[in-house]
Amino acid sequence: MNKTEKENILIVDDRPENLLALERLLKRPDLNIIRATSGNDALAMVLEHDFALILLDVQMPDMDGFETAELMRENDETKRIPIIFVTAISKEQKYVFKGYDAGAVDYLFKPLDPDILKSKVNVFLELHKQKTSLEKMNEELRKANKKMWEQQKAVIEEERLKVLLQMAGATAYEFNQPLTSLLENIKLIKTDNKEGSEHIIQIQKAGEMISGIVEKIRTIHHYEIEPRSSEFSITDPGQKTRILLVDDSDDAFEIIKETLRDINFTDLSRAVNIKEALAVLKQDKFDLILLDHFLDDGTGFDFLASIAKEGIEIPVVVVTAFGDEMLVSQMIQSGAYDYLPKNKLSTESLSRAINNAIDKARLKAEAKKAQARMAEMSTIDELTKLANRRYFMEALEGELERARRYKNEMMLVIMDLDHFKKVNDTYGHLAGDMVLSEIGKELKEHVRYNDLASRYGGEELAVILPNTNQDSACIAYERFRKMVEERLFIHGSSQFNIRVSIGIASSNDSNSLNDLIAHADLALYKAKETGRNKVITYTPEEKKT
């Protein structure tokens, strides 16, 4: 990124004082902070600027944050912008889930913690920088590829010939044999005219052998290549591109079938309408869809809406006899990757459209995966796949508040792997990581649907148990302790066991979040102090002793 370029962040809140506070917290030289005071203003802004992140207030008049986020998700140009909701409303799961359904990647709860705010913003800024860098790199590679093709076509063709020669099964020996025969017979013709006719026949046979090998090479054209995410195309004739044509015209099917005939390693299937296409797509996998705009049960727009509803993410190229620039634009906005008029259809244009669409789909999938990964990283511990400590503490605070409000009991479980340092010292840190990962899996399977398990820190794990009493928690985690004790861990040629000490505390015995954590810690400490590998529940008498 050039020094003059800045990342854009959109902050949305109907209260000017909140916008000012956010702007002061986030202000730095490499950021361009843009304000919006309503959902409508935000929707207008995202169409004018490229934003790395949106901080969106939930409670706003006319259009709240949930509605604004949902409208952004409906637009292809804006639905990939990460949104963090900034809210003072309840942290109850139904509101959190509603936000995630609307498109949020994270939450910030008021009053804002400056460190948490900056940390979250930095994660998504880094993601946007990487994405921008990747796009620039891809563009540079695309230009370099085009320039190489235009300026060094002869050299490229020569290299391509060598590769295709090997792929066609031709060896130096195969060529050397007929060529040697040609040269010897030519010499004989020059010195012995009487045997000329026989030599000419031999020359013809050798020439036919060479011709056959060359023909094998020529059957693979320069446009029969599969683009990769690197933007450089490589020939891969062993991999077929599976294509579904959705068109009710037999003539159109024959034309496209004939056009694809010159493009080796494509496999064409057909559906005559939307209903049949959806049935086929549910049963089989395809790399690309060629779509006619007018079908007997709807239009291309209906088809694109149907596959979006079904969650089918296959690139679509519209191929139709009807259309204009307005229709093309609308189809692209609705999800199509490209548009080809049937009257301009050719092997080269269709091949180019297929390759470009598959390439775009691959890049889109990679970007989506990267964004989901970054969002997950903000809440999930990489090693154990459990919630991380930050997310756990936020959830614990909310669950404790809920338990007080509804006069329910909740339990906090904190556990620690006994003598875990010995595992690292004896078998190595990879063995230690394996143990944490496997115990994380077991704990994830052990907890109930409404419980939340996390990696609390190092070799410590913790679980929130809503609507649970001490007896039930003790029974459940005594069972878990035995599961761990009986599990045999294998690392390389080594086998060993692990023990776990567990402390449990109740919200009924705690006046605050700090009390609850301290009580669970006290119970865990007693479990370790009295021999380890046991479950201890906190009682008020523990504090006195």
N, C-alpha and C positions, 0 to 999 in steps of 0.2 A: 504494500500500500504506500502510495506517495505521501510525503509529509503534508501536502495540502489537502489530502483526502481525509474525511472524517466519517466515523460510523454514525448513522442516524438512529436515535432512540425516540419513540413516541410515548409521551406520558399523558394519560387521559384521566381527568378528574373535573367535576363541576365546581369545585371550590378552589379559587385562586391561591389561597394560602397553602393548600396541600400541594399544588403544582410547584409553588415556589420552594417549599421544603424539599420536595423530591429533586428539583433542579439543583439546589445547593448541595445535596448529598452526592449527586452523580457528576457534578461539574468537573470536567478535566479537559485538557487541550485536544485530545483525539476524539471527542464526542460532540455531536451536534444534537442538542436536545430540543425537540419540537413539542409544543403543547397543543392539546385539544381539550375543550371544555364540555364536550358532549359526544355521544355515540355517532351522531351524524357528522360532526367535525372530524372525528377519527376516521370514519369511512372515506371521507374526502381526502384526508391526508395520505392514507395508505396507497391511494391511486396516483399521487403526485410524487412520492418519495420511496426510496428503497430503504426499508427499516430492518435493522439487525434484531430489534426487540421492541415489544410493546408492553408498557406497564399500564394496566387497565383497571380503573376503579369499578367495583361491582355496583354500588348504589349510586345511580344517577337518575335525574328526572327524565321523562319522555322515553328514553331507551336505556335500559340498564346494561351492565357489562356483559352479562350472559348473552343477551340479544345481539349486542354489537359483535361479540366474538363469533357467534353463529353466522351472522351475515358475512363476516370476513372469510369464514371457511367455505362459503358458497362460491366465492370468486377464486378462479384458478391462480390469479396473479397475487393474491394476498393470503390464501389459506395456509401457506407454508411459513408465515411469519410467526415465530414463537411469542406466545402471550403469557405474561405472568399477571394474575389477578392480585390487586392490592385492595384489601377489604378489612373492615372492622366488624363484619357480621360473624355469626357463630361459626365455629370450626367443626360443626357437626358433619358427619360423613355425607349426609344427603346434599348439603350445599357444596362440599368439596367435589363429590362425584358429579354434581350438576355442572360445575365449572370445567372439570375434565371432559365431560361430554360436549361442552360448548367449544372446546379446543384449547383449554389452558394447558401449559406444560408445568406450571408450578403456582404456588400461592405465597403471598406475603401478607402477614396479619398485622394490623395496626394495634398499638404503636410500633412503628418500624424499628428494627434493630439495624443500625447503619452497616455493621459488619456483614450480617446475613444478606442485606440488600446488595451491597457491593459484590459479595461473593457470587450470588446468583447472576447478577448482571454480567460479571466478568466471564462466567461460563458460556453464556449465550453470545457475548461479543466475540469470544475466541472461536466459537462455532461458526459465526458469520464470516469472520476473517478467513478461516480455513475454507469455507464454501466459496467465498469470493476468489481466494487464491486458486482453488481448484478450477473454477470457471475460467479465470484468466489463463491458466495453464492449458486448459482444454482448447481455448480459443487460439492460443499461440501454436499449439500442436496442429490444430486444424488448418491454420494459415500455412504453417510449415509444410504440412502434407500436400496442400494444394499447390504451393509454390514448387515443391519437389516434382509433383506430377507434371506441372506445366513446363518447367525449365529442364528437367532431366528425364523426360519420358523414355528416351532411348535406353538410358542406363537402368531405369526401373524395369523396363521390359526385359532387358537382358538378365537381371537378377531373378525376375519372376520366372523366366524361362528355365533357369537352373533349378529353382525350387520345384516347379511343376514337372520338370523332367524326372526328378527323383520320385515325386509323388505318383507319376504315371508308371513307375516301375522300370524306367529306362536306366541302364547302367552304361558306363563307358564301353564295356565289352560289347553290349548290344549294338552300339553305333559303330564301333571299330570294325566288327566283322563284315557288315555289308559295305562299309566305306572302303575297306581293304580290297574286297572283291571287285568293287567298281574300278579302283585304280589299276589293279592287275589286268583286268579285262581291257581297259582302255589302252594299256601298253601293248597288249597282244593285238589289238585291232590295228594299231599303228604299224606293227611289224609283220602281221600275217593277215592280209586282206581276205584270204580264202576262208578263214574261220570267223570272219567278221560277223556273219549272221548269228552264229552260235554265241559268240561273245556278247552281241547286242541283247540276246535273250537273257543272258546272265546279268547283264547290267540292268535290264528292265526289272528282273526279280529283286535284285538288291535295292533298286530304287523304290520298289513297292514296299519292301520291308521298312526302309527309312520313312516312307510316306505314312505307313501305318502307325509308326511311333509318333511322328509329328502330329498326326491326326488326333491321337490320344491327348496330346498337349493342347491342341487347339480347341478341344471340347470344353476346356475350362477357360472362360472368358475373364477379362479383367474386372468385370462387374460382379463376378460370382465370389464375393469375399464377405467375410463376416466382420463388422466393425467391433472393436473392443473399446473398453472405457478409456484406454490410452489415446484414442482417436486415430491410431495407426491401424490400418486394415491388414489382416493377414488371411490368407486362404485357408479354409477349413472344410474341404469337401466331404469329410466324414460326418459332419454334423448337418442334419437337415433342418431347414427353417419351416416350421409347421404353420400353414396359413389357412384361415377360415374365410371364405367368401360368403357374404350375406347379400344375396341378390336373387330376385325372382325371375330374372330374364335368362333363358337358356342361351340366347345369343351372346349376352355379356359373359356368361360362364365360359363359353367356348373361346371367346376372344382373349380373356384373361388366362385361361388354361393354355392357349397357344402361345401367348406372350411369355408365360412362365416356363414354357418348354425349353427356351433358350437359356434359362437361368437354372443351371444344375443345382441339385441338393435343396430343392424346395418341394414341399409336400402339400398339395392343395385339397381342401375339403370344402363342402358347400352346405349352406342352409338357405332356404327360400324366404324366410320371414323371421321376425324378432322372436316369436315363441319357439320356433325350431332352433334358432341360434342359441338361445339361452339354455335349452335342453342339452345341446351338443357341448356347450362350454362347461356345463356342470359335470359332464361325463369324461371329458378329455382335455388335454392341455394343448394350447396353441401359443405360438410366439407372436402372431400378428393377425389382425382382422382387417379384411378389405370390405368396405361397407358401401352399398348403394344408398342414396338418400331417400328415395321413394320406394316403400315396400307395401305389401297388401295389408299389413296390420299396423302401419305407423310410418314415421319418418326416421331419418338418421338421428334426430334429436331425441326421439322416444327411445331408440336403441341405446344411445349413450347414457340416458337417464337410467335405463333398466340395468345396464351392467354396473353403473356406479352404485345403484341401490343394492345389487347383489355382492358388491365388493370385488368385482372382477377387474383386475388391473392389467389388461392386455392392450398394447398400443393399437389404435384404430386409424387406418388411412381411408378417407372417403373417396370412392371412385364412382363418379356419376356423370350422366350426360347433361344434367341441369346444374345451374349455379352461376353465381356472380361473386364479386368481391365481398359484398355484404354477407352472403350466405357462407362463404369461406371463413370470414371473420367470426361469424356466429358459431360455426361448427368447431373451430379451434377453441373458442372460449368455452364451449360445452364439453370439451375433452378430447376432440380428435387431434391427432398428431400431424396430419398432413392431408392434402386435398389434390386429387388428380382428375382432370376432365377426361372422359373416355375418348373424345376425339383427338386427344394429344397423347394417348397411351402408346408407349413404346417399351421395348425391353430395357433400354437404358434408364428411362424416366421411372419405370416401375421398380427396377432394381435399386435405384438411388433412394426412392421413397421408402422402400422396405428397410434398407440399411439404416437410413436416418432415423426412422421411427423406432426401430429396435435399439439403436444407440441412445436416443433420447429417453426411452423407457428405462434402460439400464442405469443411466445417470440419475434419473428421477428416483429410482428405487434406492440407489446408493445414498442420495441426499436424504431421503426419508428415513432410511435406516440410521444414518449418522445423527439426524435430529432426535429420533426416538432414543438413540443411545445416550445422547447428551442429557435428555430429559430424565432418563432412568438413572443416570449417574448422580443426579442431584438428590435422589432419595434411596438408592439401593447400594448396599455394600458389594463391591465387585467380587470378593472372594467367597462369601457365604451366600450371596443372593438374598440376604435378609435386608430389612430396612436399616439404613445407617443411623448413627446416633442422633444427628441433628433432626431428622424426620421423626425418630422415635420420641425425642423429648417434646416436640410439638404435639404429637399424638397423645403422649402421657398427660400433658397439661389439659388437653381437651377432654380426655376420658375421666380424669379426676374431677373436673368441673361438672361433667355430666352426672357422675355418680352422686355428687353432693346435691345437685338440682333435683334429681329424681329419687334421692334417698336410697340408692342402690349401693351394694358393696362391690368393689373391684379389687383385684389383687395384682401386685407387682412381683414378678419372679426375676431374680438376678442369679446367674450361675457362672461358675468359673471352672475351667479345666484344670484338674489337679496335676501339679508337676509338669506343666506344659513346656517349660523351659528345657526340661530334661529331654523331651522329644526332639526339640530343635538341636540341642547339643549332641545328642546321640545319633540321630538319623538324618539331620540336616533340615534346613528351613523349608525345602520342598515337601518333606514329610509333614512338617507342621502345617503348611498350607493345605495339604491334602486332608489332614484331620479336621481342620476348621471347615473346609468345604463340605466334607461328608457329614459332619455333625450339623452343619447348617441345613443340609437337605433333610436330615432326620427330623430336626426341629420344625422345619416348614411343614412336613407331613404330619407332625404330631399335634400342632396347634389347631384350635377350632377356627371356623370361618371368620368369626368376629374378633379373634385374638390377633395381636400384632407382635411378631418376633423380630428382634433386631440384633445386630452385632453392636454391643454396648461399648466395646473398646478392647483391643488386643485379643486375649482369649476369653473375654467375658461376653456372655450373651444375656439378653433380657427379653421378657415377655409381658405384655399387658393382657390381663384376663378380665374383661368387663362382666358384670352380673355374675360374680363367682364368690363363693365363701372359702374360708381357709381350709376346711376339710376337703372340699372338692379339688382345690388347687394342690394340696399336699398329696392326695391320691394320684392325681394326673402326673405330677412331676417326680414322684417316687417311681412311677412306671417308666418315665423317661430316663431317670437315673439308671435304672436297671438295664434299659435298652442300650445305653452307652457302655455300661460296664461289660455287657455280654458281647459287644461288637468287637470283632477281631479286625484290626487295621493292618493292611499289607502295603509295604512300600519297598519295591525292588525285591530283594531276597529276605527282607526283614518282616517280622510279624510282632505286633505288640497290642496292648490294651490301653484304654484311657479311662480315667475316673472323673467324675464331675461332682462338685459341691454346689448346693443350691440353697439360696435364701429366699423366703417368701414373706411379704408384708401386705397388710390390708389397709384400704383407704379409711376404714372405720377407726383405725388407731392413729391416724395421721391428721394433723391440722393444716398441713401445707404440702406442696409438691416436694420441697426439700426434706420434710419429715418422712414422707413415704419412701423416698430413695434412701435416706439414712437408715430407716428401719430395715429395709431389705438388705442393705449392706451389713448391718449389725448381725442379722440372721445368717448371712453368708459367712461372715467372719467367725461366728460361733461354730458353723459347720466345719470350717477348716481347722479351727483351734481344737476341736474335740475329735479329730481323727480323719477328717475329710470324707469324701464319697458318701455324703448323706444329705438329707433334706431337713432344714430347720425352718420353722415358722416363727416370726417375731411375735412376742407378747409384750405388753407394757412393762412387765416385770424385768424384761431384758435391759431396759433403759436404766432402771434403778441399779442393776448390778454392774 
